[in-house]
């Protein structure tokens, strides 16, 4: 073994991920809202960047070819006028009252002594956004010196408030509280909920009917009663901040043609700081000038990266529209099988680029708002050798279940045989079960009705 030391010269080629390339790839994965935040953060770190205020919605805006406007000088209206870019979506959460706040408003109107009101407000604060009471007697007793009886009395008063079923400590208690307010009362339904809710949920109806000495039709009626109740009484009130989805691209129909339009107006307009621009034009030397040149390069690369991102989204969306033209014309029932490779070859990019571009990006279509990934699906061959997408197969399953005899629901095997006979598509029983679960359709034994 040769262990001698020495200096050797060797020439190799490596692919290196530069900081600029990393930035371009990261921008491609961002949604429009995330890109807005990214640009605002970049403006804080780069003094050459200035973001123009958005124009008033009542003012007609000029159109620009670049997705991000790079403008050296602000217009008079931009420099001297204040505009209101208030969006009602920004205040959406504030307008939705939380369930705990709604309960406290009712508690203030109750006839009670100050200590009891304080206890009730404390318990209301422990009601979750779904409407259930969290915490135990021991935790409450550590704050208030009360007995278990006083605790249960306070909980009962809280449960008497609106909405029905609020402040329950279990699903059964929540349903029972709602049933107790129904007139006339339904004793069989209340008994099943309080003592046999699990058996009802597992569809052990025959044994349950024998145990209670009633018919299957009676159990069916109990099941229907429970379906009318709300298992989450607080869900209709404010909770988590609602997610605001903004389209990154639009597909608009013009006769038989479909055009792709980017949501460029959703991006901020960038201009270069006037002071630094003059510094660069003077070709000054020194530390300040070098700093300005460095930040200028970063600004130029950011603008190029954003422009490349927009053009990539456009080309990939146009490729999707070309493949899924039937969907944009007729809806999801006409969806065709589509893979990342198909779109990558059409758009002349790598599959990984298609994957990054379609992640967290939304397109507004004539049939609604969809994530770009929605248009990719596997397919199955029919008897003629043509492929049918899984979306179309799911719609077939949904339609078969919708029109089946509810007293004799079809098994997965029978659904498979029906689709093969009527549609000429061979779908295995296991695939039918998988798609049925994805559609939240219960098995045939749980779809059966007795009336």
C-alpha angles and dihedrals in degrees: 000000000000110000099165119133123235148146117258131180118218131173119214138164121227133175107236124194105225122204090250092052091049089052093051092050093047092050090053091061095050124099120228092264092047091048090053090055091046092053092048091052091047090052089056091054098040115059091194090066121085123176118215119228114252116260119251112271089236092056119085108241124216117240122238132197094221116073089224115041114225107199125169099199126041118229121247092255090051094048102041108026129076116217133194112232094175113155121200088218089066089064097041095105094048091055093056112081117218119236092244091054090048090053093048090054088056093044091058088063096051121106101242141125119263094258093053091046089052091050092048092050089050091053091046088056088057093057110110125228088260090058100254125131112243126198133044139258090258092057092048092046089056087063101033126035096232137138124240089256092054090048093052091047091053091048090050091053090049090050090053090066127089136310101048112247096026122144093023118152097213140019092255092052090047092054092043092053089055093047091052090062094053117102123238094032120239106219096180092052091047091050093050092048094048098043112014108029094123093052090050091051091050089053093239087149100145095054090042091052091050092049093051095039094238136117129262088250089060091052089047089054090050090052091050091050091054091049087064092058127088115239091190108044093172097051093091092063131074118291131137117016106273115248112245113212115201120189114244091197138013129219110201128186120228107179105300093341128089120208127197118222124183121225091240093149088065091067123081121249116242128207132177121253110260095223094053092043090058089047091055093045091054090056090223123181130224140068095304092052093049090049091051091050091051093050090044090058090049091051093049092049092048091053091048091048092051091048091049090049092054094047091049092051090049095049094046092047090049089052091051091049090051092053096039099040091130090056094052089049103039108016137245094323088070095052115137129209110270134176134194089248092058092054093040091056093046094048092039095234136114121276090242089058090054090049093051093044095051095046114104091351120126131202125203109220135175086262099049142278117320137172110247089239088063091079095062118088142141122251144214129219122243125210091276092054094252118134124239121197124238088244090063091046091051090052089051091052091047091050093048092051091046093057099036124114102268091208090055107029118190120255121230090258092053091048089051091051092046093053091048092049099042102031102026093235121130109220120170122232090244091054090050090052091049094050091043090055091049088053091050091240112150123230120274092261090059095044095057118114128194098209 
